[in-house]
Amino acid sequence: MSKVDRWLQTVGLPHRDAYDLPDSPHRFADGAHYRVEISGIERLSTLEALIDEMHKLKTPVHRLICTVMGATLLTTAELREFARVAAEARLEVIMTPGPRPQWDLGKQIATPEGAVSGLRIRGVDNLRYLLADLERCIDAGFRGFLVWDEGVLAVLAQLRDRGEIPREVVFKVSIFAGHANPAGARLLEQIGASTFNPVVDLTLPQLASIRSAVRLPMDLHVYLFESFGGQNRFWETAELARVAAPCYFKIEPGASVGALYKPWVAPEALAFLAREKVRHAAIITELVQRVNPAIVGSAHGPADLALPRP
């Protein structure tokens, strides 16, 4: 294996997973190891419930993954009000532009074997529709977007570099892109990702090896849908932050993505889950301090967040 090890080292990648679990040398701009990301803020009423619970529990939340059902299902007026409320609460918003691939004409992605091909934008027309929806969200004030297709990410990054998209816009790569090793993480960093969500079931040595190859923040699921395995990694959060900083702890409980993030899900159910997710964030903060008080989380509203600009 010595030749293989040399090959990996030649291209600047680790030749083994980091079993020694070294401390990450990197931090967020404010010096923190971790921040909190909450998914599934689908409409204004969900956002308002989250903000209310955040104030009640005095628990910092930093980033929201929003309109997972697709931003096409909110009116422009609703988008503008959503951006205004989030900006006033100093919450970074990552919008999910639509239409979503599961609702495309092609249904390969919906079949058991077709799903392993990955979630991709099919054809130029669908790419145009996605860019148009992204432009509508930018006009409404949003400055963060979820991306699940590396080709789309490369296009968006080029548009940002050329000033066609505001330079402060950030792109988060979804778990559905399926990245799980340092080579994939470095590719995403090189083509313009601001942050990325690796697959959920990586070990600490595997995450530490990724951290040795890239600086961009990792978004780590510490609570995830039953359909993904129902992982609860609350007690690991201090170690996750130590080896993978800077990282977002991502909270996303429920039965499945497909069951929850649909426009006909009752607003009351979404609001209840938003409050539960804030409560989970409070538990995580408590456990991190119990396990390793040296691990620091960001205060609410740090200056480098990509806040909406309504």
C-alpha positions as CSV (number, residue, x, y, z in Angstrom):
1,M,0.0,0.0,0.0
2,S,3.0,2.3,0.2
3,K,2.6,3.4,-3.5
4,V,-1.1,4.1,-2.9
5,D,-0.3,6.1,0.2
6,R,2.3,8.1,-1.8
7,W,-0.3,8.8,-4.5
8,L,-2.8,10.2,-2.0
9,Q,-0.1,12.3,-0.3
10,T,1.0,13.6,-3.7
11,V,-2.4,15.1,-4.4
12,G,-2.6,16.5,-0.9
13,L,-5.0,14.0,0.7
14,P,-4.6,12.0,3.9
15,H,-3.6,8.4,3.3
16,R,-5.7,7.0,6.2
17,D,-8.6,8.0,8.2
18,A,-7.5,10.1,11.2
19,Y,-7.6,7.4,14.0
20,D,-5.6,9.7,16.3
21,L,-8.6,12.1,16.3
22,P,-6.6,15.4,16.2
23,D,-8.1,18.7,17.3
24,S,-9.3,20.6,14.2
25,P,-7.1,23.8,13.8
26,H,-9.9,25.7,12.2
27,R,-12.8,27.8,13.6
28,F,-15.6,30.1,12.5
29,A,-14.7,33.8,12.1
30,D,-15.8,34.5,15.7
31,G,-13.5,31.7,17.1
32,A,-16.3,29.2,17.7
33,H,-16.2,25.5,17.1
34,Y,-19.8,25.0,16.2
35,R,-23.1,26.5,15.3
36,V,-26.7,25.2,15.1
37,E,-28.6,24.6,11.9
38,I,-32.3,23.7,11.8
39,S,-34.0,22.3,8.8
40,G,-37.6,22.3,7.5
41,I,-38.7,25.9,8.1
42,E,-41.2,25.7,5.3
43,R,-43.4,28.8,5.7
44,L,-43.7,32.0,7.7
45,S,-45.7,30.5,10.5
46,T,-42.9,27.8,11.0
47,L,-40.3,30.6,11.2
48,E,-42.3,32.6,13.7
49,A,-42.7,29.5,15.9
50,L,-39.0,28.9,15.8
51,I,-38.1,32.4,16.7
52,D,-40.6,32.5,19.6
53,E,-39.2,29.2,21.0
54,M,-35.6,30.5,20.5
55,H,-36.3,33.5,22.7
56,K,-38.2,31.5,25.3
57,L,-35.3,29.0,25.7
58,K,-32.6,31.6,25.2
59,T,-30.9,29.2,22.8
60,P,-28.8,30.4,19.8
61,V,-29.9,29.2,16.4
62,H,-27.7,30.4,13.5
63,R,-28.9,28.9,10.2
64,L,-32.2,27.7,8.8
65,I,-32.7,25.3,5.8
66,C,-36.0,26.6,4.4
67,T,-38.6,25.8,1.8
68,V,-37.4,22.2,1.4
69,M,-40.6,21.7,-0.5
70,G,-39.3,24.2,-3.0
71,A,-39.4,28.0,-2.9
72,T,-41.8,28.0,-6.0
73,L,-44.6,27.2,-3.5
74,L,-44.4,30.6,-1.8
75,T,-45.6,33.8,-3.4
76,T,-43.2,36.6,-3.9
77,A,-44.9,38.6,-1.1
78,E,-44.5,35.6,1.2
79,L,-40.8,35.3,0.3
80,R,-40.2,39.0,1.0
81,E,-41.9,38.8,4.4
82,F,-40.0,35.6,5.3
83,A,-36.8,37.4,4.4
84,R,-37.7,40.4,6.5
85,V,-38.6,38.4,9.6
86,A,-35.5,36.2,9.4
87,A,-33.2,39.3,8.9
88,E,-34.7,41.0,12.0
89,A,-34.1,37.8,14.0
90,R,-30.5,37.6,12.6
91,L,-31.0,34.2,11.2
92,E,-29.1,32.9,8.1
93,V,-31.5,31.4,5.7
94,I,-30.6,28.7,3.1
95,M,-33.4,28.6,0.6
96,T,-34.2,25.5,-1.5
97,P,-35.1,26.7,-5.0
98,G,-37.5,24.8,-7.0
99,P,-39.0,23.0,-8.7
100,R,-37.6,20.0,-6.8
101,P,-36.2,17.1,-8.8
102,Q,-38.7,14.6,-7.4
103,W,-41.5,16.5,-9.2
104,D,-39.7,16.6,-12.5
105,L,-41.2,14.6,-15.4
106,G,-38.6,11.8,-15.0
107,K,-39.2,9.4,-12.2
108,Q,-36.0,7.3,-12.2
109,I,-35.0,9.1,-9.0
110,A,-38.2,7.8,-7.4
111,T,-37.4,4.1,-8.0
112,P,-35.5,2.0,-5.5
113,E,-32.6,1.4,-7.8
114,G,-32.8,4.8,-9.6
115,A,-32.3,6.6,-6.4
116,V,-28.7,5.5,-6.2
117,S,-27.9,7.6,-9.3
118,G,-28.2,10.8,-7.2
119,L,-30.4,13.8,-7.1
120,R,-29.6,15.8,-10.2
121,I,-31.2,18.5,-12.3
122,R,-32.4,16.9,-15.6
123,G,-31.8,18.9,-18.7
124,V,-31.2,22.6,-19.5
125,D,-34.9,23.6,-19.1
126,N,-34.9,22.4,-15.5
127,L,-31.6,24.2,-14.9
128,R,-33.2,27.4,-16.3
129,Y,-36.2,27.0,-14.0
130,L,-34.0,26.5,-11.0
131,L,-31.9,29.6,-11.9
132,A,-35.1,31.6,-12.4
133,D,-36.4,30.6,-9.0
134,L,-33.1,31.4,-7.4
135,E,-33.2,34.8,-9.0
136,R,-36.7,35.4,-7.6
137,C,-35.4,34.5,-4.1
138,I,-32.4,36.8,-4.5
139,D,-34.7,39.6,-5.5
140,A,-36.7,38.9,-2.3
141,G,-33.6,39.3,-0.3
142,F,-32.2,35.8,0.4
143,R,-28.4,35.2,0.3
144,G,-28.1,31.5,0.9
145,F,-29.1,28.5,-1.2
146,L,-29.1,24.7,-1.0
147,V,-27.4,22.9,-3.9
148,W,-27.4,19.1,-4.6
149,D,-25.8,19.0,-8.0
150,E,-22.1,19.7,-8.5
151,G,-22.6,20.9,-12.0
152,V,-25.2,23.5,-10.8
153,L,-22.8,24.5,-8.0
154,A,-20.0,25.2,-10.5
155,V,-22.4,27.3,-12.7
156,L,-23.6,29.3,-9.6
157,A,-20.1,29.9,-8.4
158,Q,-19.1,31.2,-11.8
159,L,-22.1,33.5,-11.8
160,R,-21.1,34.7,-8.3
161,D,-17.5,35.3,-9.3
162,R,-18.7,37.4,-12.3
163,G,-21.0,39.5,-10.2
164,E,-24.2,38.2,-11.8
165,I,-25.2,36.8,-8.4
166,P,-24.3,38.9,-5.3
167,R,-20.9,38.1,-4.1
168,E,-22.1,37.6,-0.5
169,V,-24.4,34.7,-1.5
170,V,-23.4,31.3,0.0
171,F,-24.0,27.8,-1.3
172,K,-24.6,24.9,1.0
173,V,-24.2,21.4,-0.6
174,S,-26.9,19.0,0.5
175,I,-26.5,15.5,2.0
176,F,-28.2,14.3,-1.2
177,A,-25.0,15.0,-3.1
178,G,-23.7,12.0,-1.1
179,H,-20.1,13.1,-0.3
180,A,-18.2,11.0,2.3
181,N,-14.4,11.4,1.9
182,P,-11.7,14.1,1.7
183,A,-11.5,13.9,-2.1
184,G,-15.2,14.8,-2.5
185,A,-15.0,17.5,0.1
186,R,-12.0,19.1,-1.6
187,L,-13.8,19.0,-5.0
188,L,-16.8,20.9,-3.5
189,E,-14.4,23.5,-1.9
190,Q,-12.6,24.0,-5.2
191,I,-15.8,24.5,-7.3
192,G,-17.4,27.1,-4.9
193,A,-19.2,25.4,-2.0
194,S,-19.4,27.6,1.1
195,T,-20.3,24.7,3.4
196,F,-21.3,21.0,2.9
197,N,-23.3,18.2,4.5
198,P,-21.5,14.9,4.4
199,V,-23.5,11.7,4.6
200,V,-24.7,11.1,8.1
201,D,-23.1,7.8,9.2
202,L,-19.4,8.8,9.1
203,T,-17.2,7.9,12.1
204,L,-15.1,10.4,14.0
205,P,-11.9,9.2,12.2
206,Q,-13.5,9.6,8.9
207,L,-14.7,13.1,9.7
208,A,-11.3,14.0,11.0
209,S,-9.7,12.9,7.8
210,I,-12.1,15.1,5.8
211,R,-11.2,18.1,8.1
212,S,-7.5,17.6,7.4
213,A,-8.2,18.2,3.7
214,V,-10.5,21.2,3.7
215,R,-11.3,24.4,5.6
216,L,-15.0,24.9,4.7
217,P,-17.5,24.2,7.4
218,M,-19.1,20.8,7.6
219,D,-22.8,20.4,8.4
220,L,-23.2,17.4,10.6
221,H,-26.5,15.7,11.3
222,V,-26.8,15.0,15.0
223,Y,-30.5,14.0,14.8
224,L,-32.0,12.6,11.6
225,F,-35.1,11.1,10.1
226,E,-36.0,7.5,10.8
227,S,-35.9,6.8,7.1
228,F,-32.1,7.6,7.2
229,G,-31.6,5.4,10.3
230,G,-32.8,7.7,13.0
231,Q,-29.4,8.7,14.3
232,N,-29.1,10.5,17.6
233,R,-25.5,11.7,18.1
234,F,-26.2,14.3,20.9
235,W,-23.6,12.8,23.2
236,E,-21.0,12.9,20.4
237,T,-21.4,16.6,19.7
238,A,-18.4,17.8,21.8
239,E,-16.1,15.3,20.0
240,L,-17.6,16.1,16.6
241,A,-16.9,19.8,17.2
242,R,-13.4,19.1,18.5
243,V,-12.3,17.1,15.4
244,A,-14.5,18.7,12.7
245,A,-14.7,22.4,13.6
246,P,-16.0,24.6,12.2
247,C,-19.2,22.7,11.9
248,Y,-22.9,23.1,12.1
249,F,-24.9,20.7,14.2
250,K,-27.9,19.9,12.0
251,I,-31.2,18.9,13.6
252,E,-33.8,17.1,11.5
253,P,-36.1,14.7,13.3
254,G,-39.2,13.1,11.7
255,A,-40.4,10.0,9.8
256,S,-38.9,10.9,6.4
257,V,-38.0,13.9,4.2
258,G,-40.7,12.8,1.7
259,A,-43.4,12.6,4.4
260,L,-42.6,16.0,6.1
261,Y,-41.6,18.5,3.5
262,K,-44.7,18.6,1.4
263,P,-47.0,21.7,0.9
264,W,-50.0,19.8,2.4
265,V,-48.4,19.1,5.7
266,A,-50.3,21.0,8.4
267,P,-48.7,24.3,9.4
268,E,-49.4,23.3,13.1
269,A,-47.3,20.2,12.7
270,L,-44.4,22.1,11.2
271,A,-44.5,24.7,13.9
272,F,-44.5,22.0,16.6
273,L,-41.4,20.4,15.1
274,A,-39.7,23.7,14.8
275,R,-40.1,24.3,18.6
276,E,-38.9,20.7,19.3
277,K,-35.8,21.3,17.2
278,V,-35.0,24.5,19.2
279,R,-35.4,22.4,22.4
280,H,-33.0,19.8,20.9
281,A,-30.5,22.7,20.3
282,A,-30.7,23.6,23.9
283,I,-30.0,20.0,25.0
284,I,-27.0,19.8,22.6
285,T,-25.6,23.1,24.0
286,E,-25.9,21.7,27.5
287,L,-24.3,18.3,26.7
288,V,-21.4,19.9,24.9
289,Q,-20.6,22.0,28.0
290,R,-21.0,18.9,30.2
291,V,-18.6,16.8,28.1
292,N,-16.0,19.4,27.1
293,P,-16.3,23.0,28.4
294,A,-13.5,24.0,26.1
295,I,-15.7,23.6,23.0
296,V,-17.3,27.0,22.1
297,G,-20.5,27.6,20.3
298,S,-21.3,30.9,18.5
299,A,-23.4,33.5,20.2
300,H,-26.7,34.4,18.4
301,G,-26.3,36.4,15.2
302,P,-22.5,36.4,14.5
303,A,-21.4,39.0,12.0
304,D,-20.4,36.6,9.2
305,L,-23.9,35.1,8.7
306,A,-25.4,35.4,5.2
307,L,-28.5,37.2,6.5
308,P,-31.3,38.1,4.2
309,R,-31.3,41.6,2.7
310,P,-35.0,42.4,2.2
